[in-house]
Amino acid sequence: MFYYIAQFLISFISTMLFSIIFNAPKKLLVAVGFVGAMGWIIYKFTIDLNYGAVPAAFLGSFILGVMSHVMSRRYKRPVIIFIVPGIIPLVPGGAAYEATRLLVSNEYTKAVNQFLEVTLTSGAIAFGILCAEIFYYIYTRMKHHYAKLKGKSYKRGYHMNNRI
């Protein structure tokens, strides 16, 4: 349990510091940090369940994307303010460095495998954010559609009662 709390705090602080670098509004630093930390915790928990780096990156970035949309709607700010700093902990920079080191060390088989994992992880992050965008778009469209139907049925019933 302490391990996940430490992971949450470290990713929270790192996301907040990156949001300062990206000039996020100061009143949103805690929200941005929370979004990034939740994406990282989901990633770390999925890794610890032995699902692999690629599915973990997808799930972490999907949660990050959905939470970014929710926070964007709540604080009435662009989604990009939450996504860009929040994705920093998920980026496989260490794995990319290791792949480059293996390539320079003439360990080509290991380097190719590592580059493939980096590429797949990066693609999973992008696909997770894309799926979150689509999910949130469908959710808002359905929400507006049902609100519109509810409003129309109320008006019809109201008019029908006035006629009788």
C-alpha positions as CSV (number, residue, x, y, z in Angstrom):
1,M,0.0,0.0,0.0
2,F,2.8,2.4,0.9
3,Y,4.4,1.6,-2.5
4,Y,1.3,2.9,-4.4
5,I,1.0,6.0,-2.2
6,A,4.7,6.8,-2.9
7,Q,4.1,6.2,-6.6
8,F,1.0,8.5,-6.5
9,L,2.9,11.3,-4.7
10,I,5.9,11.1,-7.0
11,S,3.9,11.2,-10.2
12,F,1.6,13.9,-8.7
13,I,4.7,16.1,-8.1
14,S,6.3,15.4,-11.4
15,T,3.1,16.1,-13.3
16,M,2.6,19.4,-11.4
17,L,6.2,20.4,-12.2
18,F,5.8,19.7,-15.9
19,S,2.5,21.6,-15.9
20,I,4.5,24.6,-14.5
21,I,7.0,24.2,-17.4
22,F,4.0,24.1,-19.9
23,N,2.6,27.3,-18.3
24,A,-0.6,25.8,-17.0
25,P,-2.7,28.1,-14.8
26,K,-1.6,28.1,-11.2
27,K,-5.1,27.4,-9.9
28,L,-5.2,24.2,-12.0
29,L,-1.8,22.7,-10.8
30,V,-3.4,20.4,-8.2
31,A,-6.1,19.2,-10.7
32,V,-3.4,18.5,-13.4
33,G,-1.3,16.7,-10.9
34,F,-4.2,14.5,-9.8
35,V,-5.0,13.6,-13.4
36,G,-1.4,12.6,-14.1
37,A,-1.0,10.7,-10.9
38,M,-4.2,8.7,-11.6
39,G,-3.0,7.8,-15.1
40,W,0.3,6.6,-13.6
41,I,-1.3,4.6,-10.8
42,I,-3.6,2.8,-13.2
43,Y,-0.5,2.1,-15.4
44,K,1.5,0.9,-12.4
45,F,-1.3,-1.2,-11.0
46,T,-1.8,-2.9,-14.5
47,I,1.9,-3.5,-14.8
48,D,1.9,-5.1,-11.3
49,L,-0.9,-7.4,-12.4
50,N,1.5,-8.7,-15.2
51,Y,-0.6,-7.5,-18.1
52,G,2.4,-5.9,-19.9
53,A,3.6,-2.5,-20.7
54,V,1.4,-2.0,-23.8
55,P,-2.0,-2.7,-22.3
56,A,-1.0,-0.8,-19.2
57,A,0.0,2.2,-21.2
58,F,-3.4,2.0,-23.1
59,L,-5.4,1.8,-19.9
60,G,-3.4,4.5,-18.1
61,S,-3.8,6.9,-21.0
62,F,-7.4,6.1,-21.5
63,I,-8.2,6.9,-17.8
64,L,-6.0,10.0,-18.2
65,G,-7.9,11.1,-21.3
66,V,-11.3,10.6,-19.7
67,M,-10.3,12.4,-16.5
68,S,-8.8,15.2,-18.6
69,H,-12.2,15.7,-20.3
70,V,-14.0,15.7,-17.0
71,M,-11.6,18.2,-15.4
72,S,-11.8,20.3,-18.6
73,R,-15.5,20.5,-18.3
74,R,-15.4,21.1,-14.6
75,Y,-12.8,24.0,-14.7
76,K,-14.0,25.3,-18.2
77,R,-10.5,25.0,-19.6
78,P,-9.0,23.3,-22.7
79,V,-8.4,19.6,-22.4
80,I,-4.8,20.0,-23.6
81,I,-3.9,21.6,-20.3
82,F,-4.6,18.3,-18.5
83,I,-3.5,15.8,-21.1
84,V,0.0,17.1,-22.0
85,P,1.5,17.3,-18.5
86,G,-0.5,14.2,-17.4
87,I,1.0,12.0,-20.1
88,I,4.6,12.8,-19.1
89,P,4.8,10.0,-16.5
90,L,3.5,7.4,-19.1
91,V,6.0,8.3,-21.8
92,P,8.6,5.4,-22.2
93,G,11.7,7.6,-22.1
94,G,13.7,5.1,-20.0
95,A,12.9,2.3,-22.4
96,A,13.8,4.4,-25.4
97,Y,17.2,5.3,-23.8
98,E,17.8,1.6,-23.1
99,A,17.0,0.7,-26.7
100,T,19.4,3.3,-27.9
101,R,22.1,2.1,-25.5
102,L,21.6,-1.5,-26.7
103,L,21.9,-0.3,-30.3
104,V,25.1,1.5,-29.7
105,S,26.5,-1.5,-27.8
106,N,25.9,-3.7,-30.9
107,E,23.3,-5.8,-29.3
108,Y,20.9,-5.5,-32.2
109,T,18.4,-8.2,-31.3
110,K,17.8,-6.8,-27.9
111,A,17.7,-3.3,-29.3
112,V,15.1,-4.2,-31.9
113,N,12.9,-5.8,-29.3
114,Q,13.3,-2.8,-27.0
115,F,12.5,-0.4,-29.8
116,L,9.4,-2.4,-30.7
117,E,8.2,-2.3,-27.2
118,V,8.8,1.5,-27.1
119,T,6.9,1.9,-30.4
120,L,4.0,-0.2,-29.3
121,T,3.8,1.6,-25.9
122,S,3.8,5.0,-27.6
123,G,1.1,3.8,-29.9
124,A,-0.9,2.5,-27.0
125,I,-0.7,5.8,-25.3
126,A,-1.9,7.7,-28.4
127,F,-4.7,5.1,-29.0
128,G,-5.8,5.3,-25.4
129,I,-6.2,9.1,-25.6
130,L,-8.0,8.7,-29.0
131,C,-10.4,6.2,-27.4
132,A,-11.0,8.5,-24.5
133,E,-11.8,11.3,-26.9
134,I,-14.3,9.1,-28.8
135,F,-15.8,7.7,-25.5
136,Y,-16.3,11.2,-24.1
137,Y,-17.8,12.5,-27.4
138,I,-20.3,9.7,-27.5
139,Y,-21.1,10.2,-23.8
140,T,-21.8,13.9,-24.3
141,R,-23.8,13.3,-27.4
142,M,-26.0,10.7,-25.7
143,K,-26.4,13.0,-22.7
144,H,-27.5,15.9,-24.8
145,H,-29.8,13.6,-26.9
146,Y,-31.6,12.2,-23.8
147,A,-31.9,15.7,-22.3
148,K,-33.4,16.9,-25.5
149,L,-35.8,14.0,-25.6
150,K,-36.8,14.6,-22.0
151,G,-37.4,18.2,-22.7
152,K,-39.6,17.5,-25.7
153,S,-41.7,14.8,-23.9
154,Y,-42.2,17.3,-21.1
155,K,-43.4,20.0,-23.5
156,R,-45.6,17.6,-25.4
157,G,-47.2,16.4,-22.1
158,Y,-47.6,20.0,-21.0
159,H,-49.3,21.0,-24.2
160,M,-51.5,18.0,-24.2
161,N,-52.7,18.7,-20.7
162,N,-53.5,22.3,-21.7
163,R,-55.6,21.2,-24.6
164,I,-57.8,18.9,-22.6
